[in-house]
Amino acid sequence: MARASGITSERAGRHVEQPSGYRAFIPAPLPPDPSVHLEGELLDLLSRADRALGRLDGSVAALPNPDLFVFMYVRKEAVLSSQIEGTQSSLQDLLNAEASVLATKDRPRDVDEVINYVHAMNYGLTRLESLPVSVRLIREIHAELLRGVRGGNLTPGDLRQTQNWIGPCGCTLKEATFVPPPHDELPRVLGELETFLHGKAAGVPLLVKVGLAHAQFETIHPFLDGNGRIGRLLITFLLTEHGALHRPLLYLSHYFKHRRQQYYEELQRVRDEGTWESWLGFFLEGVLEVSGEATEMARSIIALRETHRELVTASLGMVAGNGLKVLESLYDSPIISVKHAQDTIGTSYPAANDLIGKMVEIGILTEVTGNSRHRRFSYEPYVDLIVDGPRNPKGA
């Protein structure tokens, strides 16, 4: 995207020499000065991203139980966002951990980081009911994110009191690719960001505001660990707070992960050259792409549900009613036990066990532990759809 006229290299801030000899970046307050040039290709992209976000919100509202879709989508985001930071755990690992498929000692060590991400996200969404997106909320979410996991010794919930930096593994502060503002600047620059978030910035559309805020947060890098995950959560929290989404369903981690190098380069160009328009073009492309994918996912879930409702009704005879109750519960907890099914349908354990066996026979459930006792059963077609996307969902 072409560089707008009148842009200077200090539009986003300045690299300032520090007493010990390194240069740190001090961000300028938002919105940018001169203001963002919303015209031509960028304006068209903003309009398309807005429409895609609206379609997503409408598609999810049409789901029989939208909150069940949110349940799984949040978990997929937790996995992807954590993988950007180096975790190896998969969505299946997360679901297995939540369903106690494996003993704690046998599950991947970093799955607890993904579980914390889910907790932090849900905590933040609950807090949004009484607290706006703010430095206070960000610190509370950070405390939840790092509680008891890798990075938990790096002052969860507290702004850093030392200098951090970004660069190749093993590089020194003077060799860093990017050095965020010194810790004594954090109260001021975070205060300026909060003022921008709460203020009525004239002529700044919501998606532009969110894109600017995300980049600014990543530049400030206020914590010793977890900045990337918090910055990605910030996008969803802001859209939810402002009513652009009635449920938290726009997650850009998949987009950022597959374009990681471009993502970092766009952010660094903003700092070095003030190219806010180029960054916003990249960001809005992500909103457009991810909104479309999530909309198609919602439609595919509706189709999968109807296919399996018909299968249960046609195959299970007298117990089809109970089968439909269990099927519906699988969209909330896609890995279940016989006891869970028993509690869901309110019948005897042998009857629930027989029903689960029938649902295995017709391909809806798969036993995943290999045990004769304490068995767990997975709704594989649904999990596969969430993991692989809607193009070729298995079982549909």
Secondary structure, DSSP 4 states (H G I P E B T S, - for coil): -PPPTT--TTSSEEEEE-TTS-EEEEEPPSSPSSPP---HHHHHHHHHHHHHHHHHHHHHHTSSSHHHHHHHHHHHHHHHHHHHTT----HHHHHHHHTT-S-GGGS-TTHHHHHHHHHHHHHHHHHTTTS-SSHHHHHHHHHHHTTTSTTTTS-TTS--SS---B-STT--GGG-SB----GGGHHHHHHHHHHHHHS--TT--HHHHHHHHHHHHHHH--SSS-HHHHHHHHHHHHHHHTTS-SS-----HHHHHHTHHHHHHHHHHHHHH--HHHHHHHHHHHHHHHHHHHHHHHHHHHHHHHHHHHHHHHHSGGGHHHHHHHHHHHTT-SEE-HHHHHHHHT--HHHHHHHHHHHHHTTS-EE-S--SSS--EE-HHHHHHHHH-SSS-TT-
